[in-house]
Amino acid sequence: MKRAIIVGATSGIGRELAKVLSQNSYAVGLTGRREHLLASLQSELPGLSYIQRTDLSQPSESIEQLEGLAVQMGGLDLLIISAGTGVINSDLAWEGERDTINVNVSGFTAVASFGMRYFIKQGVGHLVAISSVAALRGSGAAPAYNASKAFVSNYVEGLRQKVSKLKLPIIVTDVKPGFVDTAMAKGEGLFWVAAPEKAARQIYNAICRQNSHVYVTRRWRVIGWVLKIMPASLYNRM
């Protein structure tokens, strides 16, 4: 039986991925801040599961908790980092920027580096990071959020280069969702909004295929291409 830990399993994509993995014979470690939601999810899963409360705004503690969870599970094959936060912060209030950076940059890095050290020592594994299409360009409405997601994508690219040089069979997958119907989907003018269940199925398929990159849903690849080639003079007027 393969063993997976999902960081950020209390809601949204992480919660639905837990269900998909459990239905496909994974033992699943569920982590997040709200322990009662983890317990509720655990009761719905058909397979073996474990609970560990973690708060990515406390990076050092999160590493220790994940290390303990991996021991409790008897090992780790797949680590999915789905936890994140973000606010519309046009006024640039420091608290909003600070909280986003603490979780999406510091907390993410703590977990991703833990996972990579674990997999390098083990010699095999699969790290999945939920980034965002927002990683492709900056945002005047949510500067820290877009920048933090760009950090996620660049960090995992660095990890992918690292394991390539080590010639180890460790897979690193960067998932870039567009709009998914979760609490993170904020603002007006949302389009192509996917159900979390559909997003989770596509991410699971990408995991099975061992993809390096995937857009969710797949049509967002077109938006990604447009964003990459759009000149700044046009983008700044959006």
C-alpha positions as CSV (number, residue, x, y, z in Angstrom):
1,M,0.0,0.0,0.0
2,K,1.3,3.4,-1.0
3,R,1.4,6.2,1.6
4,A,0.6,9.8,1.0
5,I,0.5,12.9,3.2
6,I,-1.7,15.8,2.1
7,V,-0.8,19.1,3.7
8,G,-4.0,21.2,3.7
9,A,-6.6,18.5,3.7
10,T,-9.3,20.3,5.6
11,S,-11.1,21.8,2.5
12,G,-11.1,22.4,-1.2
13,I,-8.6,20.5,-3.5
14,G,-6.7,18.9,-0.6
15,R,-9.9,17.4,0.8
16,E,-11.0,16.0,-2.5
17,L,-7.6,14.6,-3.2
18,A,-7.7,12.7,0.1
19,K,-10.9,11.1,-1.1
20,V,-9.5,10.1,-4.5
21,L,-6.3,8.7,-3.0
22,S,-8.2,6.7,-0.4
23,Q,-10.4,5.3,-3.1
24,N,-7.3,4.2,-4.9
25,S,-5.8,2.2,-2.1
26,Y,-3.5,4.8,-0.6
27,A,-3.0,5.2,3.1
28,V,-3.5,8.9,3.7
29,G,-2.1,11.3,6.2
30,L,-4.4,14.2,6.7
31,T,-3.0,17.5,8.0
32,G,-4.3,21.0,8.5
33,R,-5.1,23.6,11.1
34,R,-8.7,22.6,11.9
35,E,-8.6,19.2,13.5
36,H,-12.4,18.8,13.7
37,L,-12.5,19.0,9.8
38,L,-9.8,16.4,9.6
39,A,-11.8,14.1,11.8
40,S,-14.9,14.7,9.7
41,L,-12.9,13.9,6.5
42,Q,-11.4,10.8,8.1
43,S,-14.8,9.4,8.8
44,E,-15.7,9.6,5.1
45,L,-12.6,7.8,3.8
46,P,-12.9,4.1,2.8
47,G,-9.2,3.3,3.5
48,L,-6.6,3.7,6.2
49,S,-5.9,7.3,7.3
50,Y,-4.1,9.3,9.9
51,I,-4.6,12.8,11.4
52,Q,-2.0,15.4,12.3
53,R,-2.8,19.0,13.1
54,T,-0.3,21.3,11.4
55,D,-0.1,25.1,10.9
56,L,2.2,26.2,8.2
57,S,2.5,29.6,9.8
58,Q,4.7,27.7,12.3
59,P,7.3,26.2,9.9
60,S,9.6,24.5,12.5
61,E,6.7,22.8,14.3
62,S,5.2,21.7,11.0
63,I,8.5,19.9,10.0
64,E,8.5,18.0,13.3
65,Q,4.9,17.1,13.0
66,L,5.3,15.8,9.5
67,E,8.3,13.8,10.5
68,G,6.3,12.2,13.2
69,L,3.4,11.5,10.9
70,A,5.7,9.8,8.4
71,V,7.0,7.5,11.1
72,Q,3.5,6.7,12.3
73,M,2.5,5.8,8.8
74,G,5.5,3.6,8.3
75,G,6.9,5.6,5.5
76,L,6.0,8.1,2.8
77,D,5.7,7.8,-1.0
78,L,3.8,10.9,-2.0
79,L,3.7,14.4,-0.4
80,I,1.1,16.8,-1.6
81,I,1.3,20.5,-0.5
82,S,-2.1,21.9,-1.0
83,A,-2.2,24.4,2.0
84,G,-2.1,28.1,1.2
85,T,-3.7,31.4,1.9
86,G,-4.3,34.7,0.1
87,V,-6.3,37.9,0.2
88,I,-7.4,40.6,-2.1
89,N,-5.2,43.4,-0.7
90,S,-5.3,46.4,-3.0
91,D,-4.5,48.7,0.0
92,L,-1.3,46.7,0.7
93,A,-2.1,46.2,4.4
94,W,1.0,44.7,5.9
95,E,-1.0,42.1,7.9
96,G,-2.4,40.5,4.7
97,E,0.9,40.5,2.9
98,R,2.7,39.1,6.0
99,D,0.2,36.3,6.5
100,T,0.4,35.2,2.9
101,I,4.2,35.2,2.9
102,N,4.4,33.3,6.2
103,V,2.2,30.5,4.9
104,N,2.8,30.4,1.2
105,V,6.5,31.0,1.2
106,S,8.0,30.2,4.7
107,G,5.6,27.4,5.5
108,F,5.6,25.9,2.0
109,T,9.4,25.9,1.9
110,A,9.6,24.1,5.3
111,V,7.3,21.4,4.1
112,A,8.8,21.0,0.6
113,S,12.4,20.9,1.9
114,F,11.3,18.3,4.5
115,G,9.7,16.2,1.7
116,M,12.7,16.4,-0.6
117,R,15.2,15.5,2.2
118,Y,13.0,12.5,3.0
119,F,12.8,11.3,-0.6
120,I,16.5,11.8,-1.3
121,K,17.4,9.8,1.8
122,Q,14.9,7.1,0.7
123,G,16.0,7.3,-3.0
124,V,12.5,7.6,-4.4
125,G,9.3,9.6,-3.9
126,H,6.9,12.1,-5.4
127,L,6.4,15.7,-4.4
128,V,3.3,17.6,-5.6
129,A,3.0,21.3,-5.1
130,I,-0.3,23.2,-5.7
131,S,0.8,26.5,-7.2
132,S,-1.5,28.6,-9.4
133,V,-2.0,30.2,-12.8
134,A,-1.4,33.3,-10.7
135,A,2.2,32.4,-10.5
136,L,2.7,33.5,-14.1
137,R,2.2,37.3,-13.6
138,G,2.0,39.8,-10.8
139,S,-1.2,41.2,-9.4
140,G,-2.0,44.7,-8.3
141,A,-5.0,43.4,-6.3
142,A,-3.1,40.6,-4.6
143,P,0.7,41.3,-4.9
144,A,1.9,38.9,-2.2
145,Y,-0.4,36.0,-3.4
146,N,0.8,36.0,-7.0
147,A,4.4,36.5,-5.9
148,S,4.2,33.6,-3.4
149,K,2.8,31.3,-6.1
150,A,5.7,32.3,-8.4
151,F,8.0,31.3,-5.5
152,V,6.3,27.9,-5.3
153,S,6.8,27.2,-9.0
154,N,10.4,28.3,-9.0
155,Y,11.2,26.5,-5.8
156,V,9.9,23.1,-7.1
157,E,11.7,23.7,-10.4
158,G,14.9,24.0,-8.4
159,L,14.1,20.8,-6.6
160,R,13.4,19.1,-9.9
161,Q,16.8,20.2,-11.2
162,K,18.4,19.0,-8.0
163,V,17.1,15.4,-8.2
164,S,17.9,15.3,-12.0
165,K,21.5,16.0,-11.2
166,L,21.4,13.3,-8.4
167,K,19.9,10.9,-11.0
168,L,17.3,9.8,-8.5
169,P,13.7,8.6,-9.5
170,I,12.0,11.4,-7.6
171,I,9.1,13.1,-9.3
172,V,8.3,16.8,-8.7
173,T,5.0,18.0,-10.0
174,D,3.9,21.6,-10.2
175,V,0.1,22.0,-10.4
176,K,-1.3,25.3,-11.6
177,P,-5.0,25.5,-11.0
178,G,-7.1,28.2,-12.5
179,F,-10.3,29.1,-10.7
180,V,-11.6,26.3,-8.5
181,D,-14.8,26.6,-6.5
182,T,-13.1,26.9,-3.0
183,A,-12.7,29.6,-0.4
184,M,-9.6,30.7,-2.2
185,A,-11.5,31.8,-5.3
186,K,-12.1,35.4,-4.6
187,G,-13.0,38.5,-6.6
188,E,-15.3,39.4,-9.5
189,G,-15.3,38.2,-13.1
190,L,-14.4,34.5,-12.3
191,F,-14.7,32.2,-15.3
192,W,-14.0,28.5,-16.1
193,V,-14.6,27.7,-12.4
194,A,-14.0,24.0,-11.8
195,A,-15.6,21.9,-9.1
196,P,-13.0,20.7,-6.5
197,E,-13.9,17.1,-7.4
198,K,-13.0,17.6,-11.0
199,A,-9.7,19.4,-10.1
200,A,-8.8,16.5,-7.8
201,R,-9.4,13.9,-10.5
202,Q,-7.2,15.7,-13.0
203,I,-4.4,16.2,-10.4
204,Y,-4.6,12.5,-9.5
205,N,-4.3,11.6,-13.2
206,A,-1.2,13.8,-13.4
207,I,0.2,12.1,-10.4
208,C,-0.3,8.7,-12.0
209,R,1.3,9.9,-15.2
210,Q,4.2,11.4,-13.2
211,N,3.8,14.8,-15.0
212,S,6.2,17.6,-14.2
213,H,3.6,20.3,-14.9
214,V,-0.1,20.3,-15.1
215,Y,-2.8,23.0,-15.5
216,V,-6.2,22.4,-13.8
217,T,-8.5,22.3,-15.6
218,R,-6.6,21.6,-18.8
219,R,-8.1,24.5,-20.7
220,W,-6.1,26.9,-18.4
221,R,-3.0,26.0,-20.4
222,V,-4.4,28.4,-23.0
223,I,-4.7,31.2,-20.5
224,G,-1.2,30.4,-19.3
225,W,0.2,30.7,-22.8
226,V,-1.6,34.1,-23.3
227,L,-0.3,35.4,-19.9
228,K,3.3,34.5,-20.7
229,I,3.3,36.3,-24.1
230,M,1.2,39.3,-23.2
231,P,3.3,42.5,-23.3
232,A,3.4,44.5,-20.0
233,S,1.8,47.5,-21.7
234,L,-1.3,45.5,-22.3
235,Y,-1.2,43.5,-19.0
236,N,-0.9,46.6,-16.9
237,R,-4.2,47.9,-18.2
238,M,-6.1,44.8,-17.2
